[in-house]
Amino acid sequence: QVQLVESGGGLVQPGGSLRLSCAASGSISSFNVMGWYRQAPGKQRDVVATITSGGSTNYAESVKGRFTISRDKNTVYLQMNSLKPEDTAVYYCNANIRLYVGLNRDYWGQGTQVTVSS
């Protein structure tokens, strides 16, 4: 019913910037929470940033001051500045969506690779 399509990943040098986008489509009533997660090889998937329907944001300590999450209609963005090699990971878009009153579901994007290397 809902599809999340990500874009914006790629290779960037340390100190550089990338902006990830995640467009949601389908049977959507409203968004409860949208966010970005990342998973490096051999590590668990961890939250990077989230944004609620009311606009409240939360960030992992490792990205505070460098990353910014925002949402515009059905698209969530992650602006990543001052990138470090340790930011290298597969980044996943996530959305908790209210399909209708009384039914919420979590959806995930397919993941996009972000590589920070000189």
Biotite code that builds the C-alpha atoms (Angstrom):
import biotite.structure as struc

atoms = struc.array([
    struc.Atom([0.000, 0.000, 0.000], chain_id="A", res_id=1, res_name="GLN", atom_name="CA", element="C"),
    struc.Atom([2.865, 2.363, 0.788], chain_id="A", res_id=2, res_name="VAL", atom_name="CA", element="C"),
    struc.Atom([6.191, 2.661, -0.938], chain_id="A", res_id=3, res_name="GLN", atom_name="CA", element="C"),
    struc.Atom([9.245, 4.609, 0.147], chain_id="A", res_id=4, res_name="LEU", atom_name="CA", element="C"),
    struc.Atom([11.674, 5.585, -2.581], chain_id="A", res_id=5, res_name="VAL", atom_name="CA", element="C"),
    struc.Atom([15.082, 6.872, -1.553], chain_id="A", res_id=6, res_name="GLU", atom_name="CA", element="C"),
    struc.Atom([17.607, 8.909, -3.458], chain_id="A", res_id=7, res_name="SER", atom_name="CA", element="C"),
    struc.Atom([20.717, 10.966, -2.860], chain_id="A", res_id=8, res_name="GLY", atom_name="CA", element="C"),
    struc.Atom([23.225, 8.432, -1.642], chain_id="A", res_id=9, res_name="GLY", atom_name="CA", element="C"),
    struc.Atom([26.680, 8.153, -3.070], chain_id="A", res_id=10, res_name="GLY", atom_name="CA", element="C"),
    struc.Atom([30.362, 8.696, -2.524], chain_id="A", res_id=11, res_name="LEU", atom_name="CA", element="C"),
    struc.Atom([31.583, 11.846, -0.844], chain_id="A", res_id=12, res_name="VAL", atom_name="CA", element="C"),
    struc.Atom([34.862, 13.037, 0.633], chain_id="A", res_id=13, res_name="GLN", atom_name="CA", element="C"),
    struc.Atom([35.277, 13.646, 4.352], chain_id="A", res_id=14, res_name="PRO", atom_name="CA", element="C"),
    struc.Atom([33.899, 17.051, 5.222], chain_id="A", res_id=15, res_name="GLY", atom_name="CA", element="C"),
    struc.Atom([31.526, 16.974, 2.302], chain_id="A", res_id=16, res_name="GLY", atom_name="CA", element="C"),
    struc.Atom([27.756, 16.983, 2.191], chain_id="A", res_id=17, res_name="SER", atom_name="CA", element="C"),
    struc.Atom([24.924, 14.873, 0.870], chain_id="A", res_id=18, res_name="LEU", atom_name="CA", element="C"),
    struc.Atom([21.176, 15.199, 0.989], chain_id="A", res_id=19, res_name="ARG", atom_name="CA", element="C"),
    struc.Atom([19.065, 12.087, 1.131], chain_id="A", res_id=20, res_name="LEU", atom_name="CA", element="C"),
    struc.Atom([15.456, 12.139, 0.033], chain_id="A", res_id=21, res_name="SER", atom_name="CA", element="C"),
    struc.Atom([12.684, 9.672, 0.708], chain_id="A", res_id=22, res_name="CYS", atom_name="CA", element="C"),
    struc.Atom([9.389, 10.016, -1.103], chain_id="A", res_id=23, res_name="ALA", atom_name="CA", element="C"),
    struc.Atom([6.400, 8.153, 0.237], chain_id="A", res_id=24, res_name="ALA", atom_name="CA", element="C"),
    struc.Atom([3.489, 7.192, -1.941], chain_id="A", res_id=25, res_name="SER", atom_name="CA", element="C"),
    struc.Atom([0.401, 5.071, -1.610], chain_id="A", res_id=26, res_name="GLY", atom_name="CA", element="C"),
    struc.Atom([-2.557, 4.890, 0.688], chain_id="A", res_id=27, res_name="SER", atom_name="CA", element="C"),
    struc.Atom([-1.499, 7.430, 3.276], chain_id="A", res_id=28, res_name="ILE", atom_name="CA", element="C"),
    struc.Atom([-3.714, 9.265, 5.677], chain_id="A", res_id=29, res_name="SER", atom_name="CA", element="C"),
    struc.Atom([-0.977, 10.959, 7.646], chain_id="A", res_id=30, res_name="SER", atom_name="CA", element="C"),
    struc.Atom([2.502, 10.455, 9.005], chain_id="A", res_id=31, res_name="PHE", atom_name="CA", element="C"),
    struc.Atom([3.140, 9.778, 12.645], chain_id="A", res_id=32, res_name="ASN", atom_name="CA", element="C"),
    struc.Atom([6.922, 9.603, 12.546], chain_id="A", res_id=33, res_name="VAL", atom_name="CA", element="C"),
    struc.Atom([9.428, 9.509, 9.732], chain_id="A", res_id=34, res_name="MET", atom_name="CA", element="C"),
    struc.Atom([13.093, 8.891, 10.140], chain_id="A", res_id=35, res_name="GLY", atom_name="CA", element="C"),
    struc.Atom([16.424, 7.738, 8.886], chain_id="A", res_id=36, res_name="TRP", atom_name="CA", element="C"),
    struc.Atom([18.351, 4.739, 10.103], chain_id="A", res_id=37, res_name="TYR", atom_name="CA", element="C"),
    struc.Atom([21.729, 3.410, 9.110], chain_id="A", res_id=38, res_name="ARG", atom_name="CA", element="C"),
    struc.Atom([23.556, 0.129, 9.223], chain_id="A", res_id=39, res_name="GLN", atom_name="CA", element="C"),
    struc.Atom([27.257, -0.388, 8.730], chain_id="A", res_id=40, res_name="ALA", atom_name="CA", element="C"),
    struc.Atom([28.675, -3.805, 7.837], chain_id="A", res_id=41, res_name="PRO", atom_name="CA", element="C"),
    struc.Atom([28.613, -6.120, 10.827], chain_id="A", res_id=42, res_name="GLY", atom_name="CA", element="C"),
    struc.Atom([26.670, -3.655, 12.944], chain_id="A", res_id=43, res_name="LYS", atom_name="CA", element="C"),
    struc.Atom([23.070, -3.274, 13.970], chain_id="A", res_id=44, res_name="GLN", atom_name="CA", element="C"),
    struc.Atom([20.696, -0.819, 12.400], chain_id="A", res_id=45, res_name="ARG", atom_name="CA", element="C"),
    struc.Atom([20.602, 2.374, 14.438], chain_id="A", res_id=46, res_name="ASP", atom_name="CA", element="C"),
    struc.Atom([18.411, 5.428, 14.327], chain_id="A", res_id=47, res_name="VAL", atom_name="CA", element="C"),
    struc.Atom([19.995, 8.530, 12.865], chain_id="A", res_id=48, res_name="VAL", atom_name="CA", element="C"),
    struc.Atom([17.184, 11.054, 13.053], chain_id="A", res_id=49, res_name="ALA", atom_name="CA", element="C"),
    struc.Atom([13.421, 11.171, 13.379], chain_id="A", res_id=50, res_name="THR", atom_name="CA", element="C"),
    struc.Atom([10.738, 13.769, 12.886], chain_id="A", res_id=51, res_name="ILE", atom_name="CA", element="C"),
    struc.Atom([7.191, 13.623, 14.201], chain_id="A", res_id=52, res_name="THR", atom_name="CA", element="C"),
    struc.Atom([4.026, 14.872, 12.608], chain_id="A", res_id=53, res_name="SER", atom_name="CA", element="C"),
    struc.Atom([4.285, 17.903, 14.846], chain_id="A", res_id=54, res_name="GLY", atom_name="CA", element="C"),
    struc.Atom([7.784, 18.686, 13.662], chain_id="A", res_id=55, res_name="GLY", atom_name="CA", element="C"),
    struc.Atom([9.714, 17.510, 16.697], chain_id="A", res_id=56, res_name="SER", atom_name="CA", element="C"),
    struc.Atom([13.101, 16.097, 15.806], chain_id="A", res_id=57, res_name="THR", atom_name="CA", element="C"),
    struc.Atom([15.552, 13.764, 17.467], chain_id="A", res_id=58, res_name="ASN", atom_name="CA", element="C"),
    struc.Atom([19.091, 12.919, 16.463], chain_id="A", res_id=59, res_name="TYR", atom_name="CA", element="C"),
    struc.Atom([21.661, 10.363, 17.350], chain_id="A", res_id=60, res_name="ALA", atom_name="CA", element="C"),
    struc.Atom([24.416, 11.939, 19.395], chain_id="A", res_id=61, res_name="GLU", atom_name="CA", element="C"),
    struc.Atom([26.953, 11.118, 16.726], chain_id="A", res_id=62, res_name="SER", atom_name="CA", element="C"),
    struc.Atom([25.217, 13.305, 14.134], chain_id="A", res_id=63, res_name="VAL", atom_name="CA", element="C"),
    struc.Atom([23.950, 16.221, 16.196], chain_id="A", res_id=64, res_name="LYS", atom_name="CA", element="C"),
    struc.Atom([25.029, 19.510, 14.725], chain_id="A", res_id=65, res_name="GLY", atom_name="CA", element="C"),
    struc.Atom([25.878, 17.909, 11.400], chain_id="A", res_id=66, res_name="ARG", atom_name="CA", element="C"),
    struc.Atom([22.668, 16.310, 10.139], chain_id="A", res_id=67, res_name="PHE", atom_name="CA", element="C"),
    struc.Atom([19.250, 17.865, 9.725], chain_id="A", res_id=68, res_name="THR", atom_name="CA", element="C"),
    struc.Atom([16.016, 16.011, 9.133], chain_id="A", res_id=69, res_name="ILE", atom_name="CA", element="C"),
    struc.Atom([13.025, 17.713, 7.589], chain_id="A", res_id=70, res_name="SER", atom_name="CA", element="C"),
    struc.Atom([9.754, 16.820, 5.965], chain_id="A", res_id=71, res_name="ARG", atom_name="CA", element="C"),
    struc.Atom([7.759, 18.354, 3.161], chain_id="A", res_id=72, res_name="ASP", atom_name="CA", element="C"),
    struc.Atom([4.407, 16.724, 2.482], chain_id="A", res_id=73, res_name="LYS", atom_name="CA", element="C"),
    struc.Atom([5.221, 13.101, 1.648], chain_id="A", res_id=74, res_name="ASN", atom_name="CA", element="C"),
    struc.Atom([8.971, 13.484, 1.417], chain_id="A", res_id=75, res_name="THR", atom_name="CA", element="C"),
    struc.Atom([11.501, 13.340, 4.210], chain_id="A", res_id=76, res_name="VAL", atom_name="CA", element="C"),
    struc.Atom([15.013, 14.667, 3.813], chain_id="A", res_id=77, res_name="TYR", atom_name="CA", element="C"),
    struc.Atom([18.275, 14.170, 5.585], chain_id="A", res_id=78, res_name="LEU", atom_name="CA", element="C"),
    struc.Atom([20.816, 16.903, 5.030], chain_id="A", res_id=79, res_name="GLN", atom_name="CA", element="C"),
    struc.Atom([24.224, 15.552, 5.975], chain_id="A", res_id=80, res_name="MET", atom_name="CA", element="C"),
    struc.Atom([27.074, 17.995, 6.427], chain_id="A", res_id=81, res_name="ASN", atom_name="CA", element="C"),
    struc.Atom([30.627, 17.602, 7.664], chain_id="A", res_id=82, res_name="SER", atom_name="CA", element="C"),
    struc.Atom([30.544, 13.952, 6.782], chain_id="A", res_id=83, res_name="LEU", atom_name="CA", element="C"),
    struc.Atom([33.004, 11.602, 8.414], chain_id="A", res_id=84, res_name="LYS", atom_name="CA", element="C"),
    struc.Atom([34.239, 8.169, 7.358], chain_id="A", res_id=85, res_name="PRO", atom_name="CA", element="C"),
    struc.Atom([32.334, 6.667, 10.273], chain_id="A", res_id=86, res_name="GLU", atom_name="CA", element="C"),
    struc.Atom([29.118, 7.888, 8.655], chain_id="A", res_id=87, res_name="ASP", atom_name="CA", element="C"),
    struc.Atom([29.627, 5.278, 5.960], chain_id="A", res_id=88, res_name="THR", atom_name="CA", element="C"),
    struc.Atom([26.644, 2.945, 6.015], chain_id="A", res_id=89, res_name="ALA", atom_name="CA", element="C"),
    struc.Atom([23.506, 1.915, 4.245], chain_id="A", res_id=90, res_name="VAL", atom_name="CA", element="C"),
    struc.Atom([20.864, 4.479, 5.100], chain_id="A", res_id=91, res_name="TYR", atom_name="CA", element="C"),
    struc.Atom([17.239, 3.443, 5.365], chain_id="A", res_id=92, res_name="TYR", atom_name="CA", element="C"),
    struc.Atom([14.159, 5.588, 5.311], chain_id="A", res_id=93, res_name="CYS", atom_name="CA", element="C"),
    struc.Atom([11.415, 4.651, 7.734], chain_id="A", res_id=94, res_name="ASN", atom_name="CA", element="C"),
    struc.Atom([7.874, 5.878, 8.127], chain_id="A", res_id=95, res_name="ALA", atom_name="CA", element="C"),
    struc.Atom([5.205, 5.076, 10.646], chain_id="A", res_id=96, res_name="ASN", atom_name="CA", element="C"),
    struc.Atom([2.063, 5.893, 8.736], chain_id="A", res_id=97, res_name="ILE", atom_name="CA", element="C"),
    struc.Atom([-1.536, 6.169, 9.738], chain_id="A", res_id=98, res_name="ARG", atom_name="CA", element="C"),
    struc.Atom([-3.368, 4.405, 6.958], chain_id="A", res_id=99, res_name="LEU", atom_name="CA", element="C"),
    struc.Atom([-6.631, 5.357, 8.577], chain_id="A", res_id=100, res_name="TYR", atom_name="CA", element="C"),
    struc.Atom([-7.839, 5.961, 12.101], chain_id="A", res_id=101, res_name="VAL", atom_name="CA", element="C"),
    struc.Atom([-6.939, 2.917, 14.149], chain_id="A", res_id=102, res_name="GLY", atom_name="CA", element="C"),
    struc.Atom([-4.432, 1.395, 11.742], chain_id="A", res_id=103, res_name="LEU", atom_name="CA", element="C"),
    struc.Atom([-0.770, 2.377, 11.751], chain_id="A", res_id=104, res_name="ASN", atom_name="CA", element="C"),
    struc.Atom([2.039, 0.632, 9.916], chain_id="A", res_id=105, res_name="ARG", atom_name="CA", element="C"),
    struc.Atom([5.808, 0.858, 9.647], chain_id="A", res_id=106, res_name="ASP", atom_name="CA", element="C"),
    struc.Atom([7.377, 0.995, 6.211], chain_id="A", res_id=107, res_name="TYR", atom_name="CA", element="C"),
    struc.Atom([10.987, 0.890, 5.105], chain_id="A", res_id=108, res_name="TRP", atom_name="CA", element="C"),
    struc.Atom([12.860, 2.014, 2.057], chain_id="A", res_id=109, res_name="GLY", atom_name="CA", element="C"),
    struc.Atom([15.253, -0.308, 0.291], chain_id="A", res_id=110, res_name="GLN", atom_name="CA", element="C"),
    struc.Atom([18.330, 1.448, 1.617], chain_id="A", res_id=111, res_name="GLY", atom_name="CA", element="C"),
    struc.Atom([20.880, 3.642, -0.076], chain_id="A", res_id=112, res_name="THR", atom_name="CA", element="C"),
    struc.Atom([24.639, 3.460, 0.293], chain_id="A", res_id=113, res_name="GLN", atom_name="CA", element="C"),
    struc.Atom([26.521, 6.423, 1.672], chain_id="A", res_id=114, res_name="VAL", atom_name="CA", element="C"),
    struc.Atom([30.284, 6.161, 1.494], chain_id="A", res_id=115, res_name="THR", atom_name="CA", element="C"),
    struc.Atom([32.553, 8.794, 2.996], chain_id="A", res_id=116, res_name="VAL", atom_name="CA", element="C"),
    struc.Atom([36.093, 8.312, 1.815], chain_id="A", res_id=117, res_name="SER", atom_name="CA", element="C"),
    struc.Atom([38.992, 10.248, 0.409], chain_id="A", res_id=118, res_name="SER", atom_name="CA", element="C"),
])
